[in-house]
Amino acid sequence: FDCSGLVQWTIKKTHGIQIPRTTKSQSLKWKEQLNLNLNQIKVGDLIYFKTSQENKISHVGIYIGNLNFIHAPNRKDNVKKSEITKFWKYRFAGFVDLNFILMWTEPQLKLLKPQ
């Protein structure tokens, strides 16, 4: 996985919805909902970072609590847990509430198992 592929796959598997494939597409879709207050982040929220030289949002992960998040650093590396300190705190670009995403994204009925 790359970072956005991990996030897209996780949301599809856990909630049966399809979100945009790339970090750029995700961050543009929810740019009005980006929250910069880390005191309000909750487990499951999508967290965005500016890691490129252009200072644009270029990395995404999933917040897991206690100032930690999981992410795929790149396609060649394993999924990692990282702490939002130093490197990541400086590059923090905001987060989007998972509940907002779930409320405003149509379920992909074909992804859900028949009942």
C-alpha positions in Angstrom: 0.0 0.0 0.0 0.8 3.6 -0.2 -0.7 5.9 2.4 -4.0 6.7 0.7 -4.4 3.2 -0.6 -4.2 1.9 3.0 -6.8 4.5 4.2 -9.1 3.8 1.2 -8.9 0.0 1.7 -9.5 0.3 5.5 -12.6 2.5 5.1 -13.9 0.1 2.4 -13.4 -3.0 4.6 -14.7 -1.5 7.8 -17.5 0.7 6.6 -18.4 -0.5 3.1 -17.8 2.9 1.5 -15.5 4.1 -1.3 -13.5 7.2 -0.6 -11.2 9.0 -3.1 -8.1 7.1 -4.0 -5.3 9.7 -3.6 -4.3 11.8 -0.7 -4.8 14.9 -2.8 -8.3 13.9 -3.9 -9.3 13.1 -0.3 -7.9 16.4 1.1 -9.5 18.4 -1.6 -12.9 16.7 -1.1 -12.9 17.5 2.6 -10.8 20.7 2.7 -13.6 22.6 4.3 -13.8 20.1 7.1 -10.0 19.9 7.9 -9.7 20.6 11.7 -6.4 21.9 13.0 -7.1 21.3 16.7 -5.4 18.1 17.7 -7.3 18.2 21.0 -10.5 17.3 19.1 -9.1 14.3 17.1 -10.8 11.0 17.8 -9.8 7.4 17.0 -10.6 6.6 13.4 -10.3 10.1 12.1 -8.2 10.6 9.0 -5.1 12.7 9.7 -3.2 14.7 6.9 0.3 16.0 6.7 2.3 18.2 4.4 5.4 16.1 3.6 6.3 17.4 0.1 8.6 20.2 -0.8 5.7 22.1 -2.3 4.1 22.3 1.2 0.9 20.7 0.0 -1.0 17.9 1.7 0.8 14.7 0.6 0.4 12.1 3.3 -2.6 10.6 5.2 -3.0 8.1 8.1 -5.6 6.9 10.5 -5.6 8.2 14.1 -5.5 5.4 16.7 -5.3 7.4 19.9 -2.7 8.8 22.3 -1.1 11.0 19.6 -0.4 7.9 17.4 -1.5 7.1 13.9 -1.0 4.2 11.5 0.1 4.9 7.9 2.0 3.4 5.0 5.1 5.5 4.5 5.5 4.3 0.9 4.7 1.3 -1.3 8.0 -0.4 -0.4 7.7 -0.1 3.4 5.4 -1.8 5.9 2.5 -0.2 7.6 3.8 1.7 10.7 2.5 3.2 13.8 4.0 6.7 14.4 3.7 9.3 17.1 2.6 12.8 16.3 5.7 14.5 17.7 8.5 16.4 16.2 8.6 15.4 12.5 4.9 14.7 12.2 3.6 17.5 14.4 5.6 20.1 12.4 4.0 18.7 9.2 0.5 18.3 10.6 -2.1 19.7 8.1 -5.3 18.8 9.9 -7.7 15.9 10.3 -11.2 15.0 9.1 -13.8 13.5 11.4 -14.5 9.9 10.4 -18.2 10.4 11.3 -18.4 13.3 8.8 -17.0 11.1 6.1 -19.4 8.3 6.9 -22.4 10.6 7.0 -21.7 12.2 3.7 -20.4 9.3 1.7 -22.8 7.0 -0.1 -22.5 3.3 0.9 -21.3 1.1 -1.9 -24.1 -1.5 -1.7 -22.2 -4.0 -3.8 -19.4 -4.0 -1.2 -21.7 -4.9 1.7 -22.4 -8.5 2.3 -26.0 -9.6 1.5 -28.1 -10.2 4.6 
